[in-house]
């Protein structure tokens, strides 16, 4: 994804955070952390603050991001602390998952893809949540007017109702929409969804012998 404006935007932000030692969870990561357990996927992990906190709590974490700056930082930290955390650089527009997870977090990522790609990757993430597992998805939605971070290659501002409809049949643990002021009298409007995948149906017991 060389030349992608969004990646360049966040690479610069991550370098500033590392230089400042700023590793605090953002509000969306803080809301996600209590729901992470077992095997965890952090899809679009950014600097990896959520992945690190989950690993420190005993989770086995796979953290993926397109930013080499973020992944290099995360690998070094995980190695230094001996965390069960694997960090990989990947183009998440096309990445294909091969394993399933007890919890999947995708925070602040999908809006940077065009809508067909965003919805396809969302469906892939849902498919790789184990039955009874949890998905946490956070995106900018329609109503957002701050566009500086988006790449000309495409972006997607879903409607909040559209996001919730994608989780029909899941148990809705939480849903929130929050507006934050941004530069130039613009607004960032976020939706955060936390949902539990239905458990596998229990197979009917065999009929008693007569």
SULMO-V281631 format. One record per residue. RES is the residue in three letters. SS is DSSP state (h for helix, s for strand, l for the rest). PSI is psi in degrees with one decimal (none if undefined). NEAR is the number of other C-alpha atoms within 10 Angstrom. Layout:
BEGIN
<<RES | SS | PSI | NEAR> <RES | SS | PSI | NEAR>>
END
This chain:
BEGIN
<<UNK | l | 31.9 | 13> <UNK | l | 139.0 | 7> <UNK | l | -4.4 | 8> <UNK | l | 125.7 | 12> <UNK | h | -38.2 | 17> <UNK | h | -43.5 | 20> <UNK | h | -42.3 | 22> <UNK | h | -40.0 | 16> <UNK | h | -47.6 | 14> <UNK | h | -30.7 | 18> <UNK | h | -46.4 | 19> <UNK | h | -41.4 | 12> <UNK | h | -42.5 | 16> <UNK | h | -38.8 | 21> <UNK | h | -39.8 | 15> <UNK | h | -40.8 | 12> <UNK | h | -42.8 | 14> <UNK | h | -44.1 | 14> <UNK | h | -34.3 | 9> <UNK | h | -6.2 | 9> <UNK | l | 33.5 | 9> <UNK | l | 97.1 | 12> <UNK | l | 21.1 | 14> <UNK | l | 144.7 | 11> <UNK | l | 140.7 | 15> <UNK | l | 170.0 | 10> <UNK | h | -32.8 | 8> <UNK | h | -39.6 | 19> <UNK | h | -40.5 | 21> <UNK | h | -37.1 | 14> <UNK | h | -30.9 | 14> <UNK | h | -35.7 | 25> <UNK | h | -44.1 | 17> <UNK | l | -15.8 | 9> <UNK | l | -0.1 | 20> <UNK | l | 131.2 | 27> <UNK | l | 161.3 | 20> <UNK | l | -131.7 | 16> <UNK | s | 128.3 | 22> <UNK | s | 137.1 | 26> <UNK | s | 124.0 | 30> <UNK | s | 99.6 | 23> <UNK | s | 105.0 | 23> <UNK | l | 56.9 | 22> <UNK | l | -14.4 | 28> <UNK | l | -138.4 | 27> <UNK | l | -15.7 | 27> <UNK | l | 15.3 | 25> <UNK | h | -41.2 | 18> <UNK | h | -43.1 | 26> <UNK | h | -42.0 | 32> <UNK | h | -46.4 | 23> <UNK | h | -39.1 | 18> <UNK | h | -43.4 | 26> <UNK | h | -37.6 | 24> <UNK | h | -24.4 | 17> <UNK | l | 3.6 | 14> <UNK | l | 2.7 | 16> <UNK | l | 154.7 | 22> <UNK | s | 109.5 | 21> <UNK | s | 135.1 | 28> <UNK | s | 120.4 | 20> <UNK | s | 125.7 | 27> <UNK | s | 139.1 | 25> <UNK | s | 157.2 | 23> <UNK | l | -12.5 | 23> <UNK | l | 114.0 | 24> <UNK | h | -34.6 | 16> <UNK | h | -47.7 | 20> <UNK | h | -44.6 | 25> <UNK | h | -41.1 | 23> <UNK | h | -43.8 | 14> <UNK | h | -44.4 | 16> <UNK | h | -40.6 | 24> <UNK | h | -43.3 | 17> <UNK | h | -43.9 | 12> <UNK | h | -44.1 | 15> <UNK | h | -39.8 | 19> <UNK | h | -42.6 | 12> <UNK | h | -37.8 | 9> <UNK | h | -5.3 | 12> <UNK | l | 37.3 | 11> <UNK | l | 150.9 | 20> <UNK | l | 75.3 | 18> <UNK | s | 119.3 | 25> <UNK | s | 124.2 | 18> <UNK | s | 130.3 | 22> <UNK | s | 138.7 | 19> <UNK | s | 134.4 | 16> <UNK | l | 150.7 | 19> <UNK | l | 102.4 | 14> <UNK | l | -3.2 | 20> <UNK | l | -29.1 | 17> <UNK | l | -0.6 | 10> <UNK | l | 137.3 | 11> <UNK | l | 119.4 | 12> <UNK | l | 149.0 | 13> <UNK | l | -12.6 | 6> <UNK | l | 170.8 | 10> <UNK | l | 160.3 | 18> <UNK | s | 150.2 | 23> <UNK | s | -26.7 | 23> <UNK | s | 137.4 | 27> <UNK | s | 125.5 | 29> <UNK | s | 130.0 | 26> <UNK | s | 93.7 | 22> <UNK | s | 118.8 | 23> <UNK | l | 37.6 | 20> <UNK | l | -54.2 | 19> <UNK | h | -25.3 | 27> <UNK | h | -11.9 | 21> <UNK | h | -1.8 | 24> <UNK | l | 158.8 | 21> <UNK | l | 159.5 | 17> <UNK | h | -43.8 | 16> <UNK | h | -39.9 | 11> <UNK | h | -44.1 | 19> <UNK | h | -45.6 | 21> <UNK | h | -35.3 | 18> <UNK | h | -42.0 | 14> <UNK | h | -35.0 | 20> <UNK | h | -44.1 | 16> <UNK | h | -38.7 | 13> <UNK | h | -43.9 | 14> <UNK | h | -44.1 | 22> <UNK | h | -40.8 | 19> <UNK | h | -25.3 | 14> <UNK | l | 10.8 | 19> <UNK | s | 128.7 | 22> <UNK | s | 151.0 | 21> <UNK | s | 131.1 | 16> <UNK | s | -5.4 | 15> <UNK | s | 176.9 | 24> <UNK | s | 141.3 | 28> <UNK | s | 135.2 | 29> <UNK | s | 117.7 | 25> <UNK | s | 129.1 | 24> <UNK | s | 128.1 | 24> <UNK | s | 156.0 | 25> <UNK | s | 141.7 | 27> <UNK | s | 176.6 | 22> <UNK | l | 137.1 | 15> <UNK | l | -18.1 | 16> <UNK | l | 132.5 | 17> <UNK | l | -6.4 | 17> <UNK | l | 112.7 | 18> <UNK | l | 4.4 | 13> <UNK | l | -33.4 | 10> <UNK | l | -8.3 | 14> <UNK | l | 146.2 | 18> <UNK | l | 146.8 | 18> <UNK | l | -19.3 | 11> <UNK | l | -18.8 | 11> <UNK | l | 155.4 | 12> <UNK | l | 172.1 | 20> <UNK | l | 119.2 | 20> <UNK | l | 99.2 | 20> <UNK | s | 157.4 | 19> <UNK | l | 140.7 | 14> <UNK | h | -41.1 | 20> <UNK | h | -35.1 | 10> <UNK | h | -41.2 | 10> <UNK | h | -46.8 | 19> <UNK | h | -37.0 | 17> <UNK | h | -28.1 | 11> <UNK | l | -16.0 | 13> <UNK | l | 25.2 | 18> <UNK | l | 132.5 | 11> <UNK | l | -14.5 | 11> <UNK | l | 157.9 | 18> <UNK | s | 118.2 | 14> <UNK | s | 108.5 | 16> <UNK | s | -38.2 | 13> <UNK | s | 147.2 | 12> <UNK | s | 130.2 | 15> <UNK | s | 146.4 | 11> <UNK | s | 128.3 | 14> <UNK | s | 137.0 | 10> <UNK | s | 136.0 | 13> <UNK | s | 132.3 | 11> <UNK | s | 145.5 | 13> <UNK | s | -178.9 | 14> <UNK | h | 149.0 | 11> <UNK | h | 34.8 | 8> <UNK | h | 33.1 | 8> <UNK | s | 175.6 | 14> <UNK | s | 140.9 | 16> <UNK | s | 121.7 | 19> <UNK | s | 112.8 | 20> <UNK | s | 146.0 | 21> <UNK | s | 135.2 | 23> <UNK | s | 125.9 | 24> <UNK | s | 134.3 | 22> <UNK | s | 121.2 | 23> <UNK | s | 148.6 | 22> <UNK | s | 131.8 | 23> <UNK | l | 139.6 | 22> <UNK | l | 143.7 | 14> <UNK | l | 159.4 | 11> <UNK | l | 140.2 | 9> <UNK | l | 141.9 | 7> <UNK | l | 128.2 | 6> <UNK | l | 138.6 | 6> <UNK | l | 140.2 | 6> <UNK | l | 153.0 | 6> <UNK | l | 145.1 | 6> <UNK | l | 140.1 | 6> <UNK | l | 145.1 | 5> <UNK | l | 145.2 | 4> <UNK | l | none | 3>>
END
